[in-house]
């Protein structure tokens, strides 16, 4: 916590430019701030508060009015405050903006914050005042109100922490002991639990959605997901068995369907032949009726065309022969193709049957591929390596733990050594203080004795001078007695006037005697002796007064010496006093030698302590570092069971331990399955195409055969016609001038068409009569009905098989996903139950009805009260003891109110029932107890300073003496305690004082030490 080093106050309150250097206190940790009312004692606290927080030490004081009233417009009011926190020094400079004369707005505010290390100042403030204020709060770790309640106990406000409610104490204590992380921990745990509850709901929603999507009715009372999944699996197995039966039934239907199809195709082919026969007969009969007319036309044509068509007939014969050859070639080609396609279809059908034998195997393979597709994921690729690495980290973790134990043992040994050395160090310091006190006392004795000796010597010398003067006075008196001039005094001036009128040989005007010589000096001698006697008498009187004054001074020295055990010094001779002084000097020198040795020992112990402290800090850093590594390893290793479960699931499902082998196997089989499907589909397409080609070949052969028959007959007729060719004369004459060619073309067209049709249909009729000889015309309608019926039955079963197959695949996939989801759900539920219980306990759902942070703060408060009561019992003469008010409400921060137990009344009293003086000592004890406990904990905050503004005037003398004794005892803790008070006994008791004096305009300060 903050410890002031120096504060510079400029144009602030009654101070013009004042520097208070707290380093002047040196080893004094308890000091009194004293001065007249209005001199500016409280302003020192105001300056500290304003520098840190921009406010006064009490809320009732208007900090804006703290600018010095005598400051000029150009003079800035600002505070420069240098203080230390945990071995670091900081300097804050903050000005008090004022409005210059003739202006409406104040000058620009200034706030600068520095970290000071090795005489180097590093500015850490920002250009934003709010950010710098927050930075100061984060370093001091208290806000302004908390600072007032803990470090500065101002007039009228020192009891706030004592009487504050739980909420206010909670804010202060959680800052001092840094327990906010507990609330954050509970919040994070709640967020984690809420997330897991949401995840649980998502799992349940997902599971229920999957079950609904399966569209299988389950019993209403079956709410357990595990039982529902088992029922679904049983349902799937039953459906799968029915599906297999349907597959076998489909094969039987397909066999019957193929037979019906063959019968229908044969019937349709035979019926088509009967239809053609009827068509050919009807057409043939019609043509037969036209034969006589055509014969006459033919005779005419023969006669007309003999000459003109002889060569044409010949050409027709050649064309027919060519055409017949081509037809024969086409028929042969088509027959060859027919043979080839038949063989090919047979081969394809055999291959197709062979492929169908693999159907069950391929379905199993497909099921394997579908169910294990989820493992074909990058997270499973390196899972084995991750497990190995995590198992290696287990070894590393054990190594770190052992290393941490060794470091902690070494750290504890060093801490023990530090405690021992610090104990020796403090003992040496205490011995030095005692030696310094002895030296100081002996020096004081020697100085007083020496001054007393010198005073005695001085008195003796004065007495000797007095004796000499008195002897001289007696001698002068004897000489004067030799002159018979009586006792009258001479007027030397008158004598000199008379003497100037005398002449040798004349009578003296006074004595009437004859003047023999004028150089007679008897009167001068007498006058000289009288003057000397008077001077001697004056010196004797002065010397007597001086001896009297010196004796009075000597008596004062005797009184001082009597106060330090030299009551008989006035009876001592100078030699005895000198002997005592020599003994005192010897004692001082001996103690100085001891002190020098102790100083060397202290310096050595300090160096050892610093060295051990440095070693301790190094070990502490190592322990923190290795603890951090252990925590990280524990976080990483927390994933090991999850990863192992995933890996075991991978092995059990895929039957592979290596991901690469599985991946290679999966991809290969996927390709094989796809290849199988492609081949089956391709075979079906090839068989269909081949069948179509065979049908087309048969039709082509059939058609070409008909055409061959017709063309052979035409050729034979042409040959006969050409052999029988004869042209009558009358025909030649009759058609000599006619367009024979046009007539012939017309006749030939008619005859030719008739002949072709007649011969063609006659041949076809005869051919089909031969083909259908001995055959019965089929009932196509019945065959079609039988075919459609069988086809419908087969298709119904086929569709059901495919539908069931698809449904079973979807169901299997859904059940597999459902099982996986349910497995994850179960794992999640195991985690969430324990975490929810933990959250409820930490959040106040426990027997004490306290949250974890409230529980910890109550513990801290009780420890603070124990330390506070050690002083309060002493100050209150074992009448009062501070106790915590017992209450607990998990919905709010509670349990931090303070009550007082009155041993005289044997009951608990409200804290507000104490008198002003009792409240003051209770607040003081609580503040000191809080300071002591925080320093014991060293939890980031050390309360190294306490400043108290008045309050001692409310105490009776006995309580005041007890309070002062307690404060004096605190000096040993090293805590800096500053007190503002007008109580006279404090001025007499406390050796270090900061005096504040005022000349009516400005105030000044100075440290005074007794």
Helices and strands as residue ranges (DSSP letters): E 3-12, E 15-21, G 22-25, E 30-35, H 41-53, G 63-66, E 78-85, E 88-95, E 111-117, E 120-123, H 129-140, H 144-150, E 152-153, H 160-163, H 166-176, H 180-214, H 225-289, H 291-356, H 359-371, G 373-375, H 378-381, H 383-482, H 492-501, H 522-563, G 569-571, H 574-637, H 640-654, H 659-723, H 729-734, H 740-771, H 780-842, H 852-875, E 880-884, E 898-902, E 907-910, G 911-913, H 916-937, E 945-949, G 952-954, H 957-969, G 970-973, E 976-980, H 984-989, E 992-998, E 1003-1009
